């Protein structure tokens, strides 16, 4: 390995460095072509979008494997630009029309500490800070709230989500808080700040179970989509909310058996990995690999990447 290649603090060379050094495009792309079913959606890139990416999980139905298409941006606008004048907002608060009062639930230090990361494995990030290698991540100094839309949920869905998030929390140090159910449906242009529905705070992460009619990205053999929205107040970009949506028709059957529940949980863990900032990697030993082979837990590279994401920037100005 050439000595000039940047490494992590443990000496590991991240996937994006290997890609860049070998001339492979760093902008994520499908790792192999889909050969069964409709073509994968084309990727679109919008210069107005930062860190608002969705990742689809495509199942090879009946074979117990999966192929992942590369991340693609959703056409969301950034929640706000720090140069935008105050446009009025929630009376009696510091909120404006497009952002909540800054610093809600912000602690003086991270709420959790990631464990020591393994020295093996491969990881990659969905997005890094402009001009740098640090990942865009959720604020570790405040909890990440989430709600679930129960429509179409398979049996035991809340428990499956809690199990997936428990493993994610243990690996990253991030704290997740369940705020109950919601009637909010998935939307391609979901607003990051919805005071009428959620009050003076960033909208919680939305977990939902949907049909292709509700979420067009689930057409064909796509099992799930996930993405997060990043904003900035002039400092680092920080994820403030996002969505994880699983194909309700696919999940209903597997969720009725122990082995099937493990598969649904694995898909949820994969998608939550994307939600907090992990990207695909080539290594089949990782849960974030492009082929799902029944992995029941995060691999060593996944754990190393999650540990870095758990050490993201605290953002009291957001």
C-alpha positions in Angstrom: 0.0 0.0 0.0 1.6 3.3 -1.0 2.6 5.3 2.2 0.8 8.4 1.0 -2.6 6.8 1.3 -4.6 8.3 4.3 -5.6 5.9 7.0 -7.9 5.9 10.0 -6.4 6.4 13.5 -6.0 2.6 13.8 -4.0 2.4 10.5 -7.0 1.0 8.5 -7.4 2.2 5.0 -11.0 3.2 4.4 -12.8 1.9 1.3 -13.1 5.3 -0.3 -9.3 5.7 -0.2 -8.8 2.4 -1.9 -11.4 3.4 -4.5 -9.7 6.7 -5.1 -6.2 5.3 -5.3 -7.2 2.7 -7.9 -9.1 5.2 -10.1 -12.5 3.8 -9.2 -15.2 6.5 -8.9 -15.8 7.5 -5.3 -19.3 8.5 -6.1 -21.2 5.3 -5.2 -22.6 3.2 -8.1 -24.2 -0.2 -8.3 -21.5 -2.8 -7.7 -23.0 -5.3 -10.3 -25.9 -5.2 -12.7 -29.3 -6.5 -11.7 -30.2 -9.5 -13.8 -33.7 -10.3 -12.7 -36.6 -7.9 -12.9 -37.0 -4.3 -13.9 -33.9 -2.1 -14.3 -32.6 -0.3 -11.2 -33.6 3.3 -10.9 -31.1 5.7 -12.5 -29.1 7.8 -10.1 -29.6 11.5 -10.1 -27.3 14.1 -8.6 -28.4 17.6 -7.6 -26.0 20.3 -6.6 -28.5 21.7 -4.2 -28.6 18.5 -2.0 -26.1 17.7 0.6 -26.2 14.4 2.5 -29.8 13.6 1.6 -29.3 10.1 0.2 -31.4 7.0 -0.1 -30.1 3.5 -0.4 -32.3 0.7 -1.8 -32.1 -3.0 -0.8 -33.0 -5.3 -3.7 -33.8 -8.8 -2.8 -33.3 -11.7 -5.2 -36.7 -13.2 -4.3 -36.7 -16.9 -3.5 -32.9 -17.2 -3.4 -32.3 -15.7 0.1 -29.7 -13.2 -1.3 -29.9 -9.5 -2.0 -28.2 -7.0 -4.3 -27.8 -3.4 -3.2 -28.0 -0.5 -5.7 -25.8 2.5 -4.9 -27.0 5.5 -3.0 -28.8 8.2 -4.9 -30.0 11.6 -3.7 -33.6 12.4 -3.0 -34.8 15.8 -4.3 -35.0 17.3 -0.8 -33.8 20.9 -0.1 -31.4 21.5 2.7 -33.4 22.5 5.8 -32.1 25.9 5.8 -29.1 28.1 4.8 -27.5 30.0 7.7 -27.5 33.1 5.5 -31.3 33.1 5.0 -33.0 35.9 7.0 -35.4 35.0 9.7 -38.8 34.4 8.0 -40.9 34.0 11.1 -41.7 30.9 12.9 -43.1 29.4 16.1 -44.3 32.1 18.6 -42.5 32.1 21.9 -39.5 30.0 20.7 -36.3 30.6 18.8 -37.7 28.6 15.9 -38.1 30.0 12.4 -40.2 28.8 9.5 -37.6 26.3 8.5 -35.7 25.2 11.6 -36.4 24.6 15.3 -34.9 26.4 18.3 -31.2 25.5 18.3 -29.7 23.1 20.8 -32.8 21.2 21.9 -31.7 18.3 24.2 -28.1 19.1 23.5 -25.8 17.8 26.2 -22.3 19.1 27.1 -20.7 15.9 25.9 -21.6 12.8 23.8 -24.4 10.7 25.4 -22.5 7.5 24.7 -19.0 6.3 23.8 -18.3 3.9 20.9 -16.4 0.8 21.9 -12.8 0.2 20.6 -13.1 -0.5 16.9 -11.7 -3.7 15.4 -8.4 -3.3 13.4 -9.7 -5.4 10.5 -12.5 -5.1 7.9 -13.6 -2.4 5.5 -15.9 0.5 5.8 -17.1 3.5 3.8 -19.2 6.6 4.4 -22.2 7.9 2.5 -20.8 11.4 2.7 -17.8 13.2 4.1 -17.4 16.8 5.2 -16.6 19.2 2.3 -12.9 19.2 1.7 -12.2 16.6 4.3 -12.4 12.9 5.3 -14.5 13.2 8.4 -18.0 11.7 7.9 -21.3 13.5 8.0 -23.0 12.0 11.0 -25.8 12.5 13.6 -25.0 14.7 16.6 -23.8 12.4 19.4 -24.6 15.0 22.1 -28.4 14.6 21.6 -30.7 11.6 21.2 -31.9 10.5 17.8 -35.7 10.3 18.1 -37.7 8.0 15.9 -41.3 7.2 15.3 -43.0 4.3 13.4 -46.0 4.4 11.1 -47.7 1.1 12.0 -49.7 0.8 8.7 -48.6 -2.4 7.0 -46.1 -3.4 9.7 -45.4 -7.1 10.1 -45.9 -9.0 13.3 -43.6 -7.9 16.0 -42.3 -4.9 14.0 -41.6 -2.5 17.0 -39.5 -5.2 18.6 -37.5 -5.9 15.4 -36.8 -2.2 15.1 -35.7 -1.9 18.7 -33.4 -4.9 18.3 -31.8 -3.4 15.2 -31.3 0.0 16.9 -30.0 -1.6 20.1 -27.1 -3.2 18.1 -26.5 0.1 16.2 -26.4 2.0 19.5 -24.0 -0.5 21.1 -21.6 -0.1 18.1 -21.8 3.7 17.7 -22.6 5.1 21.1 -25.6 7.0 19.6 -28.7 7.0 21.7 -32.1 6.3 20.0 -35.4 7.2 21.6 -38.8 5.8 20.5 -41.5 8.4 20.4 -44.3 6.0 19.6 -46.4 5.9 16.4 -47.3 8.5 13.8 -49.7 8.8 10.9 -47.0 10.5 8.8 -46.5 8.7 5.5 -43.2 8.4 3.5 -42.7 11.4 1.2 -39.9 12.1 -1.3 -39.9 15.7 -0.2 -40.3 15.2 3.6 -39.6 18.3 5.6 -36.9 18.1 8.2 -38.9 20.5 10.5 -42.6 19.9 11.0 -43.7 21.9 14.0 -47.4 21.3 13.5 -46.9 17.6 13.8 -43.8 17.2 16.0 -43.3 20.5 17.8 -40.3 22.7 18.1 -37.6 20.1 17.2 -36.2 18.4 14.1 -38.7 15.8 12.9 -37.9 12.3 14.3 -36.6 9.6 12.0 -39.5 8.0 10.3 -39.7 4.2 10.1 -42.4 2.9 7.9 -43.6 -0.2 6.0 -45.0 0.6 2.6 -46.1 -0.8 -0.8 -44.6 0.1 -4.2 -47.8 2.1 -4.7 -46.9 4.3 -1.7 -43.2 4.4 -2.3 -42.3 4.0 -6.0 -38.7 3.1 -5.2 -40.0 -0.3 -3.8 -41.2 -1.5 -7.2 -39.9 -4.8 -8.5 -37.6 -6.5 -6.0 -36.6 -3.6 -3.9 -37.0 -4.4 -0.2 -36.2 -1.1 1.5 -35.0 2.5 1.2 -33.2 4.6 3.7 -31.7 8.1 3.8 -30.9 11.1 6.1 -30.9 14.8 5.6 -27.9 17.0 6.6 -28.0 20.7 7.5 -25.4 23.2 8.7 -25.3 26.4 10.6 -22.0 27.3 9.1 -20.0 24.6 10.8 -19.9 20.8 10.0 -22.8 19.2 8.2 -24.9 17.1 10.5 -27.7 14.7 9.9 -30.8 15.8 11.7 -33.5 13.4 10.5 -34.2 10.6 8.0 -36.3 7.7 6.9 -36.2 3.9 6.8 -38.9 2.3 4.7 -39.2 -1.5 4.2 -41.4 -3.3 1.7 -44.4 -4.4 3.7 -45.3 -7.2 1.4 -41.9 -8.8 1.6 -41.4 -8.4 5.3 -44.8 -9.9 6.4 -43.9 -13.5 5.6 -40.4 -13.7 7.0 -41.4 -11.9 10.2 -43.6 -14.9 11.2 -40.8 -17.3 11.8 -37.6 -17.1 13.9 -35.2 -17.4 10.9 -37.3 -15.0 8.9 -37.3 -12.4 11.8 -33.5 -12.6 11.8 -33.5 -11.8 8.1 -35.8 -8.8 8.6 -33.7 -7.6 11.5 -30.6 -7.9 9.3 -32.2 -5.8 6.6 -33.2 -3.2 9.2 -29.7 -3.1 10.6 -28.3 -2.7 7.1 -30.7 0.2 6.4 -30.1 1.8 9.7 -26.4 1.6 8.9 -27.1 3.7 5.8 -29.3 6.0 7.8 -26.5 7.0 10.2 -23.9 7.3 7.4 -22.4 3.9 6.3 -22.1 3.1 2.6 -21.6 -0.1 0.7 -18.3 -1.9 0.7 -16.9 -4.8 -1.4 -16.1 -7.1 1.5 -18.8 -9.9 1.8 -17.9 -10.3 5.5 -19.6 -7.0 6.2 -23.3 -6.5 6.7 -22.9 -3.4 4.5 -21.7 -5.5 1.6 -23.7 -5.3 -1.6 -24.9 -8.9 -1.3 -27.0 -9.9 1.7 -26.1 -13.5 2.7 -27.9 -13.8 5.9 -25.5 -11.9 8.1 -27.0 -11.5 11.5 -24.7 -8.8 12.9 -22.3 -6.1 11.9 -18.9 -7.1 10.6 -15.6 -5.7 11.8 -15.4 -3.0 9.2 -19.1 -2.1 9.9 -18.2 -1.7 13.6 -15.2 0.4 12.8 -17.2 2.7 10.6 -20.0 3.0 13.2 -17.5 3.9 15.9 -16.3 6.8 13.8 -19.8 7.9 13.0 -20.5 7.9 16.8 -17.7 10.4 17.2 -19.3 13.0 14.9 -19.5 16.7 15.7 -21.8 18.0 18.4 -24.0 20.7 17.0 -25.5 23.0 19.6 -26.3 25.6 16.9 -28.7 23.3 15.2 
